[in-house]
Amino acid sequence: MSPSVLGRDDLLGLDVTTGTPELTMAPVAPALAPFLPLHEASRAAAHDQVRGLARTIGAPRAA
C-alpha cells in the first residue's frame, strides 16, 4: 500500500513516515556513477531512520 492510502483519514488513517534514499539509480546508471558515494550515504541514512522508527514502534508504551 502506498502512504497516500495508509494516511488518508477516510481509509486507514495511520500516521505514516517513510525513509527514502536518494539517487537510487546511481548503482545501475553509468552516467550517475560519480554520485554513487552520495547514494550509499543516503541509503545508509534512510536505513538508520527506519531502524529507529522500528525501535519506536516496538518499544513498550508507558501505562
PyMOL Python script that loads the backbone (N, CA, C, O; Angstrom):
from pymol import cmd

cmd.read_pdbstr("""\
ATOM      1  N   MET A   1       0.835  -1.193   0.000  1.00  0.00           N
ATOM      2  CA  MET A   1       0.000   0.000   0.000  1.00  0.00           C
ATOM      3  C   MET A   1       0.870   1.242   0.000  1.00  0.00           C
ATOM      4  O   MET A   1       1.959   1.258   0.573  1.00  0.00           O
ATOM      5  N   SER A   2       0.393   2.238  -0.624  1.00  0.00           N
ATOM      6  CA  SER A   2       1.144   3.483  -0.657  1.00  0.00           C
ATOM      7  C   SER A   2       0.808   4.329   0.561  1.00  0.00           C
ATOM      8  O   SER A   2      -0.258   4.161   1.153  1.00  0.00           O
ATOM      9  N   PRO A   3       1.709   5.244   0.947  1.00  0.00           N
ATOM     10  CA  PRO A   3       1.418   6.138   2.071  1.00  0.00           C
ATOM     11  C   PRO A   3       0.154   6.951   1.854  1.00  0.00           C
ATOM     12  O   PRO A   3      -0.520   7.316   2.817  1.00  0.00           O
ATOM     13  N   SER A   4      -0.182   7.245   0.579  1.00  0.00           N
ATOM     14  CA  SER A   4      -1.388   8.031   0.325  1.00  0.00           C
ATOM     15  C   SER A   4      -2.645   7.262   0.722  1.00  0.00           C
ATOM     16  O   SER A   4      -3.661   7.873   1.053  1.00  0.00           O
ATOM     17  N   VAL A   5      -2.589   5.942   0.695  1.00  0.00           N
ATOM     18  CA  VAL A   5      -3.724   5.131   1.130  1.00  0.00           C
ATOM     19  C   VAL A   5      -3.679   4.959   2.647  1.00  0.00           C
ATOM     20  O   VAL A   5      -4.702   5.084   3.320  1.00  0.00           O
ATOM     21  N   LEU A   6      -2.510   4.676   3.175  1.00  0.00           N
ATOM     22  CA  LEU A   6      -2.389   4.416   4.607  1.00  0.00           C
ATOM     23  C   LEU A   6      -2.725   5.633   5.461  1.00  0.00           C
ATOM     24  O   LEU A   6      -3.321   5.488   6.528  1.00  0.00           O
ATOM     25  N   GLY A   7      -2.352   6.831   5.009  1.00  0.00           N
ATOM     26  CA  GLY A   7      -2.532   8.018   5.821  1.00  0.00           C
ATOM     27  C   GLY A   7      -3.849   8.741   5.634  1.00  0.00           C
ATOM     28  O   GLY A   7      -4.136   9.686   6.369  1.00  0.00           O
ATOM     29  N   ARG A   8      -4.650   8.329   4.681  1.00  0.00           N
ATOM     30  CA  ARG A   8      -5.926   9.013   4.441  1.00  0.00           C
ATOM     31  C   ARG A   8      -6.921   8.668   5.538  1.00  0.00           C
ATOM     32  O   ARG A   8      -7.152   7.499   5.847  1.00  0.00           O
ATOM     33  N   ASP A   9      -7.509   9.719   6.124  1.00  0.00           N
ATOM     34  CA  ASP A   9      -8.460   9.516   7.216  1.00  0.00           C
ATOM     35  C   ASP A   9      -9.672   8.687   6.794  1.00  0.00           C
ATOM     36  O   ASP A   9     -10.217   7.931   7.598  1.00  0.00           O
ATOM     37  N   ASP A  10     -10.095   8.826   5.539  1.00  0.00           N
ATOM     38  CA  ASP A  10     -11.266   8.079   5.090  1.00  0.00           C
ATOM     39  C   ASP A  10     -10.945   6.622   4.764  1.00  0.00           C
ATOM     40  O   ASP A  10     -11.851   5.830   4.507  1.00  0.00           O
ATOM     41  N   LEU A  11      -9.666   6.269   4.774  1.00  0.00           N
ATOM     42  CA  LEU A  11      -9.280   4.878   4.538  1.00  0.00           C
ATOM     43  C   LEU A  11      -8.732   4.286   5.832  1.00  0.00           C
ATOM     44  O   LEU A  11      -9.513   3.852   6.678  1.00  0.00           O
ATOM     45  N   LEU A  12      -7.431   4.256   6.006  1.00  0.00           N
ATOM     46  CA  LEU A  12      -6.872   3.641   7.212  1.00  0.00           C
ATOM     47  C   LEU A  12      -6.510   4.656   8.287  1.00  0.00           C
ATOM     48  O   LEU A  12      -6.526   4.328   9.473  1.00  0.00           O
ATOM     49  N   GLY A  13      -6.183   5.888   7.891  1.00  0.00           N
ATOM     50  CA  GLY A  13      -5.914   6.941   8.860  1.00  0.00           C
ATOM     51  C   GLY A  13      -4.708   6.709   9.750  1.00  0.00           C
ATOM     52  O   GLY A  13      -4.726   7.091  10.920  1.00  0.00           O
ATOM     53  N   LEU A  14      -3.656   6.089   9.220  1.00  0.00           N
ATOM     54  CA  LEU A  14      -2.456   5.820  10.005  1.00  0.00           C
ATOM     55  C   LEU A  14      -1.494   7.000   9.939  1.00  0.00           C
ATOM     56  O   LEU A  14      -1.541   7.792   8.997  1.00  0.00           O
ATOM     57  N   ASP A  15      -0.641   7.117  10.917  1.00  0.00           N
ATOM     58  CA  ASP A  15       0.437   8.100  10.905  1.00  0.00           C
ATOM     59  C   ASP A  15       1.583   7.467  10.131  1.00  0.00           C
ATOM     60  O   ASP A  15       2.216   6.531  10.620  1.00  0.00           O
ATOM     61  N   VAL A  16       1.859   7.965   8.930  1.00  0.00           N
ATOM     62  CA  VAL A  16       2.813   7.333   8.025  1.00  0.00           C
ATOM     63  C   VAL A  16       4.104   8.141   7.953  1.00  0.00           C
ATOM     64  O   VAL A  16       4.081   9.352   7.731  1.00  0.00           O
ATOM     65  N   THR A  17       5.218   7.460   8.142  1.00  0.00           N
ATOM     66  CA  THR A  17       6.540   8.048   7.959  1.00  0.00           C
ATOM     67  C   THR A  17       7.319   7.122   7.034  1.00  0.00           C
ATOM     68  O   THR A  17       7.296   5.904   7.208  1.00  0.00           O
ATOM     69  N   THR A  18       8.000   7.692   6.063  1.00  0.00           N
ATOM     70  CA  THR A  18       8.773   6.870   5.149  1.00  0.00           C
ATOM     71  C   THR A  18      10.242   7.272   5.198  1.00  0.00           C
ATOM     72  O   THR A  18      10.580   8.418   5.495  1.00  0.00           O
ATOM     73  N   GLY A  19      11.097   6.315   4.902  1.00  0.00           N
ATOM     74  CA  GLY A  19      12.525   6.583   4.756  1.00  0.00           C
ATOM     75  C   GLY A  19      12.852   6.449   3.274  1.00  0.00           C
ATOM     76  O   GLY A  19      12.618   5.394   2.685  1.00  0.00           O
ATOM     77  N   THR A  20      13.380   7.487   2.672  1.00  0.00           N
ATOM     78  CA  THR A  20      13.593   7.478   1.234  1.00  0.00           C
ATOM     79  C   THR A  20      15.040   7.790   0.875  1.00  0.00           C
ATOM     80  O   THR A  20      15.492   8.917   1.074  1.00  0.00           O
ATOM     81  N   PRO A  21      15.769   6.818   0.355  1.00  0.00           N
ATOM     82  CA  PRO A  21      17.123   7.103  -0.109  1.00  0.00           C
ATOM     83  C   PRO A  21      17.082   7.879  -1.424  1.00  0.00           C
ATOM     84  O   PRO A  21      16.129   7.760  -2.193  1.00  0.00           O
ATOM     85  N   GLU A  22      18.106   8.660  -1.669  1.00  0.00           N
ATOM     86  CA  GLU A  22      18.192   9.454  -2.890  1.00  0.00           C
ATOM     87  C   GLU A  22      19.172   8.811  -3.870  1.00  0.00           C
ATOM     88  O   GLU A  22      19.980   7.960  -3.496  1.00  0.00           O
ATOM     89  N   LEU A  23      19.086   9.228  -5.115  1.00  0.00           N
ATOM     90  CA  LEU A  23      19.995   8.786  -6.175  1.00  0.00           C
ATOM     91  C   LEU A  23      19.987   7.267  -6.328  1.00  0.00           C
ATOM     92  O   LEU A  23      21.042   6.652  -6.485  1.00  0.00           O
ATOM     93  N   THR A  24      18.815   6.670  -6.284  1.00  0.00           N
ATOM     94  CA  THR A  24      18.712   5.210  -6.300  1.00  0.00           C
ATOM     95  C   THR A  24      19.141   4.568  -7.614  1.00  0.00           C
ATOM     96  O   THR A  24      19.366   3.358  -7.662  1.00  0.00           O
ATOM     97  N   MET A  25      19.256   5.348  -8.671  1.00  0.00           N
ATOM     98  CA  MET A  25      19.710   4.796  -9.948  1.00  0.00           C
ATOM     99  C   MET A  25      21.232   4.842 -10.092  1.00  0.00           C
ATOM    100  O   MET A  25      21.771   4.310 -11.062  1.00  0.00           O
ATOM    101  N   ALA A  26      21.923   5.461  -9.154  1.00  0.00           N
ATOM    102  CA  ALA A  26      23.382   5.590  -9.250  1.00  0.00           C
ATOM    103  C   ALA A  26      24.101   4.246  -9.389  1.00  0.00           C
ATOM    104  O   ALA A  26      25.080   4.176 -10.131  1.00  0.00           O
ATOM    105  N   PRO A  27      23.670   3.184  -8.720  1.00  0.00           N
ATOM    106  CA  PRO A  27      24.384   1.911  -8.875  1.00  0.00           C
ATOM    107  C   PRO A  27      24.232   1.262 -10.253  1.00  0.00           C
ATOM    108  O   PRO A  27      25.041   0.409 -10.619  1.00  0.00           O
ATOM    109  N   VAL A  28      23.217   1.647 -11.016  1.00  0.00           N
ATOM    110  CA  VAL A  28      22.961   0.961 -12.283  1.00  0.00           C
ATOM    111  C   VAL A  28      23.085   1.845 -13.519  1.00  0.00           C
ATOM    112  O   VAL A  28      23.181   1.332 -14.634  1.00  0.00           O
ATOM    113  N   ALA A  29      23.084   3.158 -13.342  1.00  0.00           N
ATOM    114  CA  ALA A  29      23.180   4.071 -14.491  1.00  0.00           C
ATOM    115  C   ALA A  29      24.602   4.619 -14.572  1.00  0.00           C
ATOM    116  O   ALA A  29      25.015   5.381 -13.698  1.00  0.00           O
ATOM    117  N   PRO A  30      25.351   4.247 -15.598  1.00  0.00           N
ATOM    118  CA  PRO A  30      26.744   4.687 -15.700  1.00  0.00           C
ATOM    119  C   PRO A  30      26.932   6.209 -15.599  1.00  0.00           C
ATOM    120  O   PRO A  30      27.931   6.666 -15.044  1.00  0.00           O
ATOM    121  N   ALA A  31      26.009   6.976 -16.114  1.00  0.00           N
ATOM    122  CA  ALA A  31      26.136   8.435 -16.056  1.00  0.00           C
ATOM    123  C   ALA A  31      26.058   8.961 -14.625  1.00  0.00           C
ATOM    124  O   ALA A  31      26.520  10.066 -14.339  1.00  0.00           O
ATOM    125  N   LEU A  32      25.474   8.169 -13.730  1.00  0.00           N
ATOM    126  CA  LEU A  32      25.333   8.595 -12.331  1.00  0.00           C
ATOM    127  C   LEU A  32      26.431   8.037 -11.428  1.00  0.00           C
ATOM    128  O   LEU A  32      26.403   8.255 -10.217  1.00  0.00           O
ATOM    129  N   ALA A  33      27.375   7.336 -11.993  1.00  0.00           N
ATOM    130  CA  ALA A  33      28.449   6.723 -11.211  1.00  0.00           C
ATOM    131  C   ALA A  33      29.166   7.709 -10.278  1.00  0.00           C
ATOM    132  O   ALA A  33      29.530   7.320  -9.168  1.00  0.00           O
ATOM    133  N   PRO A  34      29.381   8.958 -10.679  1.00  0.00           N
ATOM    134  CA  PRO A  34      30.042   9.886  -9.749  1.00  0.00           C
ATOM    135  C   PRO A  34      29.232  10.151  -8.471  1.00  0.00           C
ATOM    136  O   PRO A  34      29.775  10.608  -7.465  1.00  0.00           O
ATOM    137  N   PHE A  35      27.936   9.858  -8.529  1.00  0.00           N
ATOM    138  CA  PHE A  35      27.070  10.109  -7.383  1.00  0.00           C
ATOM    139  C   PHE A  35      26.892   8.884  -6.485  1.00  0.00           C
ATOM    140  O   PHE A  35      26.141   8.938  -5.511  1.00  0.00           O
ATOM    141  N   LEU A  36      27.564   7.798  -6.798  1.00  0.00           N
ATOM    142  CA  LEU A  36      27.420   6.571  -6.018  1.00  0.00           C
ATOM    143  C   LEU A  36      27.717   6.771  -4.532  1.00  0.00           C
ATOM    144  O   LEU A  36      26.961   6.257  -3.708  1.00  0.00           O
ATOM    145  N   PRO A  37      28.784   7.496  -4.138  1.00  0.00           N
ATOM    146  CA  PRO A  37      29.006   7.713  -2.706  1.00  0.00           C
ATOM    147  C   PRO A  37      27.856   8.472  -2.027  1.00  0.00           C
ATOM    148  O   PRO A  37      27.526   8.201  -0.872  1.00  0.00           O
ATOM    149  N   LEU A  38      27.257   9.411  -2.741  1.00  0.00           N
ATOM    150  CA  LEU A  38      26.110  10.133  -2.166  1.00  0.00           C
ATOM    151  C   LEU A  38      24.915   9.197  -1.999  1.00  0.00           C
ATOM    152  O   LEU A  38      24.201   9.268  -1.000  1.00  0.00           O
ATOM    153  N   HIS A  39      24.702   8.325  -2.978  1.00  0.00           N
ATOM    154  CA  HIS A  39      23.619   7.345  -2.873  1.00  0.00           C
ATOM    155  C   HIS A  39      23.840   6.419  -1.675  1.00  0.00           C
ATOM    156  O   HIS A  39      22.920   6.170  -0.896  1.00  0.00           O
ATOM    157  N   GLU A  40      25.055   5.917  -1.538  1.00  0.00           N
ATOM    158  CA  GLU A  40      25.344   4.990  -0.441  1.00  0.00           C
ATOM    159  C   GLU A  40      25.139   5.650   0.913  1.00  0.00           C
ATOM    160  O   GLU A  40      24.610   5.024   1.832  1.00  0.00           O
ATOM    161  N   ALA A  41      25.548   6.900   1.050  1.00  0.00           N
ATOM    162  CA  ALA A  41      25.344   7.626   2.309  1.00  0.00           C
ATOM    163  C   ALA A  41      23.853   7.866   2.557  1.00  0.00           C
ATOM    164  O   ALA A  41      23.378   7.733   3.685  1.00  0.00           O
ATOM    165  N   SER A  42      23.126   8.217   1.505  1.00  0.00           N
ATOM    166  CA  SER A  42      21.691   8.450   1.631  1.00  0.00           C
ATOM    167  C   SER A  42      20.956   7.165   1.995  1.00  0.00           C
ATOM    168  O   SER A  42      20.050   7.173   2.829  1.00  0.00           O
ATOM    169  N   ARG A  43      21.350   6.066   1.367  1.00  0.00           N
ATOM    170  CA  ARG A  43      20.729   4.771   1.675  1.00  0.00           C
ATOM    171  C   ARG A  43      20.988   4.375   3.125  1.00  0.00           C
ATOM    172  O   ARG A  43      20.080   3.910   3.814  1.00  0.00           O
ATOM    173  N   ALA A  44      22.210   4.555   3.585  1.00  0.00           N
ATOM    174  CA  ALA A  44      22.542   4.224   4.972  1.00  0.00           C
ATOM    175  C   ALA A  44      21.730   5.087   5.947  1.00  0.00           C
ATOM    176  O   ALA A  44      21.246   4.592   6.965  1.00  0.00           O
ATOM    177  N   ALA A  45      21.586   6.360   5.633  1.00  0.00           N
ATOM    178  CA  ALA A  45      20.810   7.256   6.498  1.00  0.00           C
ATOM    179  C   ALA A  45      19.334   6.847   6.524  1.00  0.00           C
ATOM    180  O   ALA A  45      18.699   6.883   7.578  1.00  0.00           O
ATOM    181  N   ALA A  46      18.790   6.462   5.370  1.00  0.00           N
ATOM    182  CA  ALA A  46      17.395   6.022   5.319  1.00  0.00           C
ATOM    183  C   ALA A  46      17.207   4.737   6.129  1.00  0.00           C
ATOM    184  O   ALA A  46      16.212   4.591   6.838  1.00  0.00           O
ATOM    185  N   HIS A  47      18.154   3.813   6.026  1.00  0.00           N
ATOM    186  CA  HIS A  47      18.064   2.574   6.805  1.00  0.00           C
ATOM    187  C   HIS A  47      18.140   2.875   8.301  1.00  0.00           C
ATOM    188  O   HIS A  47      17.396   2.290   9.088  1.00  0.00           O
ATOM    189  N   ASP A  48      19.024   3.773   8.694  1.00  0.00           N
ATOM    190  CA  ASP A  48      19.120   4.149  10.112  1.00  0.00           C
ATOM    191  C   ASP A  48      17.817   4.777  10.606  1.00  0.00           C
ATOM    192  O   ASP A  48      17.353   4.491  11.710  1.00  0.00           O
ATOM    193  N   GLN A  49      17.235   5.641   9.766  1.00  0.00           N
ATOM    194  CA  GLN A  49      15.977   6.288  10.134  1.00  0.00           C
ATOM    195  C   GLN A  49      14.881   5.243  10.339  1.00  0.00           C
ATOM    196  O   GLN A  49      14.144   5.301  11.324  1.00  0.00           O
ATOM    197  N   VAL A  50      14.773   4.297   9.421  1.00  0.00           N
ATOM    198  CA  VAL A  50      13.725   3.284   9.502  1.00  0.00           C
ATOM    199  C   VAL A  50      13.964   2.349  10.694  1.00  0.00           C
ATOM    200  O   VAL A  50      13.013   1.944  11.364  1.00  0.00           O
ATOM    201  N   ARG A  51      15.223   2.007  10.959  1.00  0.00           N
ATOM    202  CA  ARG A  51      15.515   1.180  12.145  1.00  0.00           C
ATOM    203  C   ARG A  51      15.084   1.904  13.419  1.00  0.00           C
ATOM    204  O   ARG A  51      14.516   1.290  14.322  1.00  0.00           O
ATOM    205  N   GLY A  52      15.356   3.210  13.490  1.00  0.00           N
ATOM    206  CA  GLY A  52      14.931   3.998  14.649  1.00  0.00           C
ATOM    207  C   GLY A  52      13.420   4.014  14.794  1.00  0.00           C
ATOM    208  O   GLY A  52      12.898   3.901  15.904  1.00  0.00           O
ATOM    209  N   LEU A  53      12.720   4.153  13.688  1.00  0.00           N
ATOM    210  CA  LEU A  53      11.257   4.115  13.735  1.00  0.00           C
ATOM    211  C   LEU A  53      10.759   2.756  14.191  1.00  0.00           C
ATOM    212  O   LEU A  53       9.799   2.667  14.957  1.00  0.00           O
ATOM    213  N   ALA A  54      11.408   1.697  13.723  1.00  0.00           N
ATOM    214  CA  ALA A  54      11.003   0.342  14.127  1.00  0.00           C
ATOM    215  C   ALA A  54      11.184   0.146  15.623  1.00  0.00           C
ATOM    216  O   ALA A  54      10.348  -0.469  16.284  1.00  0.00           O
ATOM    217  N   ARG A  55      12.288   0.676  16.156  1.00  0.00           N
ATOM    218  CA  ARG A  55      12.501   0.565  17.612  1.00  0.00           C
ATOM    219  C   ARG A  55      11.415   1.313  18.376  1.00  0.00           C
ATOM    220  O   ARG A  55      10.955   0.852  19.421  1.00  0.00           O
ATOM    221  N   THR A  56      11.009   2.460  17.857  1.00  0.00           N
ATOM    222  CA  THR A  56       9.954   3.245  18.495  1.00  0.00           C
ATOM    223  C   THR A  56       8.637   2.492  18.479  1.00  0.00           C
ATOM    224  O   THR A  56       7.912   2.463  19.474  1.00  0.00           O
ATOM    225  N   ILE A  57       8.335   1.885  17.344  1.00  0.00           N
ATOM    226  CA  ILE A  57       7.082   1.144  17.212  1.00  0.00           C
ATOM    227  C   ILE A  57       7.082  -0.074  18.126  1.00  0.00           C
ATOM    228  O   ILE A  57       6.060  -0.398  18.731  1.00  0.00           O
ATOM    229  N   GLY A  58       8.227  -0.753  18.230  1.00  0.00           N
ATOM    230  CA  GLY A  58       8.320  -1.968  19.019  1.00  0.00           C
ATOM    231  C   GLY A  58       8.523  -1.751  20.504  1.00  0.00           C
ATOM    232  O   GLY A  58       8.455  -2.703  21.282  1.00  0.00           O
ATOM    233  N   ALA A  59       8.775  -0.502  20.916  1.00  0.00           N
ATOM    234  CA  ALA A  59       9.038  -0.220  22.328  1.00  0.00           C
ATOM    235  C   ALA A  59       7.745  -0.307  23.138  1.00  0.00           C
ATOM    236  O   ALA A  59       6.678   0.082  22.665  1.00  0.00           O
ATOM    237  N   PRO A  60       7.852  -0.820  24.359  1.00  0.00           N
ATOM    238  CA  PRO A  60       6.660  -0.853  25.227  1.00  0.00           C
ATOM    239  C   PRO A  60       6.178   0.571  25.531  1.00  0.00           C
ATOM    240  O   PRO A  60       6.978   1.495  25.682  1.00  0.00           O
ATOM    241  N   ARG A  61       4.891   0.719  25.613  1.00  0.00           N
ATOM    242  CA  ARG A  61       4.310   2.033  25.936  1.00  0.00           C
ATOM    243  C   ARG A  61       4.116   2.162  27.427  1.00  0.00           C
ATOM    244  O   ARG A  61       3.817   1.195  28.128  1.00  0.00           O
ATOM    245  N   ALA A  62       4.295   3.396  27.896  1.00  0.00           N
ATOM    246  CA  ALA A  62       4.078   3.665  29.319  1.00  0.00           C
ATOM    247  C   ALA A  62       2.577   3.570  29.625  1.00  0.00           C
ATOM    248  O   ALA A  62       1.734   3.987  28.831  1.00  0.00           O
ATOM    249  N   ALA A  63       2.283   3.026  30.763  1.00  0.00           N
ATOM    250  CA  ALA A  63       0.871   2.844  31.144  1.00  0.00           C
ATOM    251  C   ALA A  63       0.255   4.122  31.634  1.00  0.00           C
ATOM    252  O   ALA A  63      -0.923   4.142  31.992  1.00  0.00           O
TER     253      ALA A  63
END
""", "prot")
cmd.dss("prot")
cmd.show_as("cartoon", "prot")
cmd.util.cbc("prot")
cmd.orient("prot")
